[in-house]
Amino acid sequence: MGNRLPRRILSPQTVACEPGLLAAGAAWLMTAKTLTFGVNFLLPILLVRRLSVSEFGLYKQAFLIVNTAIGMLPLGFATSAFYFWPRQAERRDGLVFNILLFYSFVTGVAGLILVWRPTLLAAIFHDPELVKYGAAIGAVVLLWGASSFLETVAIANGETRLASGFIVAIQISKALFLIGAVLWSPTVGALVGAALIHGVIQMSVAVAYLGSRFGRFWTRLDISLLRVQLAYALPHGFAAWLYWVHVELHQYFVAHRFNAAVFAIYAVGCFQLPFLAILCESVGSIAIPRVSRLHKEGRFQEIVTLTADLARKLALILFPTYAFLLVTRRELITVLFTKQYLASAPILALNLTLIPLAIVLTAGDPVIRAHNEARFFLTKVRLALTGLTLAGLWFATNRFGLLGPIAVVVVVTFLERVALALKVGSLLELGRRDLVLFKDLPKLGLASAAAGLVALMAREFFAGWGAMVVLLGCALVFSVAYVALLLVSGVPTRGEREAVLRFFVRPRDADAPRVKAA
């Protein structure tokens, strides 16, 4: 004890008083998440070039189990630190020990079940090949899951920069171990073994961090605080379960109905572009506090204007992204995942429909959050749609094959977004007079569709020159057509045109030699 460094625990008051700390912290976290999205996007692109289609499908199934356990079982228990950190400052040792204990318990139970009965994997998935890796997968669930709270506790402790470092380091470490394993031996066994080694390192870092910040925290079991933390976490955990049913469960239906090679085709068709998630998350992180402030100040018309502007700016990017990817989906799959996965193209076409639907959620969620009486609205909608989702997935998977499950996801998501849009309209009391604020949305949709048709013709012109050439050529043609159509339709405001002009002109002006006046 004598020479131990003092604990570094930052109070909320310290955080609030440091100028620019909140903005700087958000920037660090966004940078870390951007790098994380990039790593997670590139990893499967590298793996498909070393694994057979069947092996890649088994890899996706193994880590589907791991990621589901990590995402669902802890019920978001660690986020209770954000609430209790400033309110229970003297009990923080017990707070972090409760988090470690809870995460270790729930993921440990799941891991031990897989160790004890690995044949459960044969009941979940169509192919029994994963059974021989059941014990190792169970250990990965425990090690990854029990330490998955690390960055959350660091953020609660005011160490945003360190938390960002944890986020990036964990993803890079995982990627390096998995890539090294597949280069050494392109098998699922090697990948699971690499994940196990990474898990040991991640768990060691988590325990070392807690020990360096909270001393003998393991002696501070606080049962009364544990009960309160559970009461706080359970509603959030229930909402997370509902979210999982709507966005992840379809993969289990496919994995149970079809073999690993077919599942690999489906998984590729359901891949997500990282920049879209980054865009929507970034916009949401800015809009949520701003809308909440306007609501508190009673500036309701400004919320309407802000929501319309948010939808317009998102549509400016997401509409053309959807149109372009829909036209070039086969070339995109070939460039990213090789020709072996071209059968994923119809699945990807349906999956891409979720891109424009993201506009409603990103623009509407801040409004829902700002109205306390509507805070459980999305949870209620998802609960109401759960029965339809389960029945639809069961029926569609058996009747329509691979296109069925993703079609159900799109339909259910569409219904949810319609309900959300109607609720937002009701909360904001939107009327006909407000429709003018959304006048650019149909223009953006038509411009994107027209540019997509031009790119489709260009695709025929570039055909035979290779997938990469077709993709780049269509991107150039689409961009020129889209910008031209925007200008013709008068979508850009005068301020936006001047901003673009300044962006391109100012650097040249700055470099020009100055002439002294006579």
Secondary structure as GFF3:
##gff-version 3
##sequence-region A 1 518
A	DSSP	alpha_helix	12	17	.	.	.	ID=ss1
A	DSSP	alpha_helix	21	47	.	.	.	ID=ss2
A	DSSP	alpha_helix	53	72	.	.	.	ID=ss3
A	DSSP	three_ten_helix	77	79	.	.	.	ID=ss4
A	DSSP	alpha_helix	80	84	.	.	.	ID=ss5
A	DSSP	three_ten_helix	89	91	.	.	.	ID=ss6
A	DSSP	alpha_helix	92	116	.	.	.	ID=ss7
A	DSSP	alpha_helix	120	124	.	.	.	ID=ss8
A	DSSP	three_ten_helix	129	133	.	.	.	ID=ss9
A	DSSP	alpha_helix	134	146	.	.	.	ID=ss10
A	DSSP	alpha_helix	150	156	.	.	.	ID=ss11
A	DSSP	alpha_helix	160	184	.	.	.	ID=ss12
A	DSSP	alpha_helix	188	214	.	.	.	ID=ss13
A	DSSP	three_ten_helix	217	219	.	.	.	ID=ss14
A	DSSP	alpha_helix	223	247	.	.	.	ID=ss15
A	DSSP	alpha_helix	249	257	.	.	.	ID=ss16
A	DSSP	alpha_helix	260	269	.	.	.	ID=ss17
A	DSSP	alpha_helix	274	296	.	.	.	ID=ss18
A	DSSP	alpha_helix	300	327	.	.	.	ID=ss19
A	DSSP	alpha_helix	329	337	.	.	.	ID=ss20
A	DSSP	three_ten_helix	339	344	.	.	.	ID=ss21
A	DSSP	alpha_helix	345	351	.	.	.	ID=ss22
A	DSSP	alpha_helix	354	370	.	.	.	ID=ss23
A	DSSP	three_ten_helix	372	374	.	.	.	ID=ss24
A	DSSP	alpha_helix	377	400	.	.	.	ID=ss25
A	DSSP	alpha_helix	403	427	.	.	.	ID=ss26
A	DSSP	three_ten_helix	432	438	.	.	.	ID=ss27
A	DSSP	alpha_helix	440	462	.	.	.	ID=ss28
A	DSSP	alpha_helix	467	489	.	.	.	ID=ss29
A	DSSP	alpha_helix	494	511	.	.	.	ID=ss30
###
